[in-house]
Amino acid sequence: MKKLTHKEEEVMAILWRLEHAFVNDILNAMEEPKPPYNTVSSIVRKLETEGLIGYEAFGKTHRYYPLLKKEDYRADVLEHVVDNFFDSSPAELLSYFVKKEKMDPEEINRLLEEIRKKS
């Protein structure tokens, strides 16, 4: 799967959240400073051309929706991160979050319980 640019990811995140949106809806959901309308429209058209989003036509305007599932993209990105930054070790990734104190003990215990259930 192709890695999306930061702006493409931003548009996809908005579409995943809204489920259906016009370009103006996407633009309104973006944080300041907002890009120009034409920039967002170009990103949307590129994502549509690549088959990552679809649209419904309403006269001359289009309402867009994601075809790429968030879960599929997340899995691909995480696999890339684990492979390239954590020596292909999910344990190293988890260890990173534990060591950086990004996870509280309650979260760690919950994850350990899930791991035990899978065993």
C-alpha positions in Angstrom: 0.0 0.0 0.0 1.3 3.5 -0.9 2.2 5.7 2.0 0.0 8.8 2.1 1.4 12.3 2.5 0.7 14.2 5.7 -2.1 16.2 4.0 -3.6 13.1 2.4 -3.6 11.4 5.8 -5.3 14.5 7.3 -8.1 14.4 4.6 -8.5 10.6 5.1 -8.8 11.0 8.9 -11.5 13.6 8.4 -13.4 11.3 5.9 -13.0 8.4 8.3 -14.5 10.5 11.1 -17.3 12.1 9.0 -17.9 9.1 6.8 -19.3 11.4 4.0 -18.2 14.9 3.2 -18.1 17.6 0.6 -14.8 19.5 0.0 -16.1 22.4 2.1 -16.9 20.0 5.0 -13.3 18.6 4.8 -11.9 22.1 4.7 -14.0 23.2 7.7 -12.8 20.2 9.7 -9.1 21.1 9.2 -7.1 22.9 11.8 -5.8 26.4 11.3 -4.1 27.6 9.2 -6.4 26.0 6.6 -5.1 25.4 3.1 -6.8 27.0 0.2 -10.0 25.3 -1.1 -8.3 24.4 -4.4 -5.5 22.6 -2.5 -8.0 20.4 -0.6 -10.0 19.8 -3.8 -6.8 18.6 -5.5 -5.9 16.3 -2.7 -9.4 14.8 -2.8 -9.3 14.3 -6.5 -5.9 12.6 -6.2 -7.2 10.3 -3.5 -10.3 9.5 -5.7 -8.1 8.8 -8.8 -6.0 6.4 -6.7 -9.1 4.5 -5.6 -8.8 5.5 -1.9 -12.1 7.4 -1.8 -15.3 7.3 -3.8 -18.0 9.9 -4.4 -21.7 10.4 -5.0 -22.6 13.1 -7.5 -25.1 15.8 -6.7 -25.3 17.8 -9.9 -21.9 19.4 -10.3 -20.8 18.8 -6.8 -19.5 15.6 -5.2 -19.8 14.1 -1.7 -16.8 11.9 -0.9 -16.5 8.8 1.3 -13.5 6.6 2.2 -12.9 3.3 0.3 -9.7 2.7 2.1 -10.5 1.3 5.6 -8.9 3.0 8.5 -8.0 -0.3 10.0 -6.2 -1.5 6.8 -4.2 1.7 6.6 -3.3 1.7 10.3 -2.1 -1.9 10.1 0.1 -1.1 7.1 1.6 2.0 8.8 2.2 0.2 12.1 3.9 -2.7 10.3 6.2 -0.2 8.5 7.0 1.5 11.8 7.7 -1.7 13.6 9.8 -3.1 10.8 11.9 0.1 10.3 12.2 1.6 13.8 11.8 -1.4 16.2 13.7 -4.2 14.4 10.5 -5.9 13.3 9.7 -6.5 17.0 6.2 -5.6 18.4 7.7 -6.2 21.8 10.3 -3.5 21.2 7.4 -1.1 20.3 5.5 -1.9 23.4 8.7 -1.6 25.5 9.3 1.9 24.0 5.9 3.1 25.3 6.4 1.5 28.7 9.9 3.0 29.1 8.7 6.5 28.0 5.9 6.3 30.5 3.3 6.7 27.9 1.3 3.9 29.3 -0.1 3.8 32.8 0.0 0.5 34.8 -3.7 -0.1 34.3 -3.3 0.0 30.5 -0.3 -2.4 30.8 -2.3 -4.8 32.9 -5.2 -4.7 30.5 -2.9 -5.5 27.6 -1.3 -8.4 29.6 -4.7 -9.8 30.2 -5.5 -9.7 26.4 -2.2 -11.4 25.7 -3.0 -14.2 28.3 -6.4 -14.7 26.6 -4.7 -15.2 23.2 -2.3 -17.8 24.6 
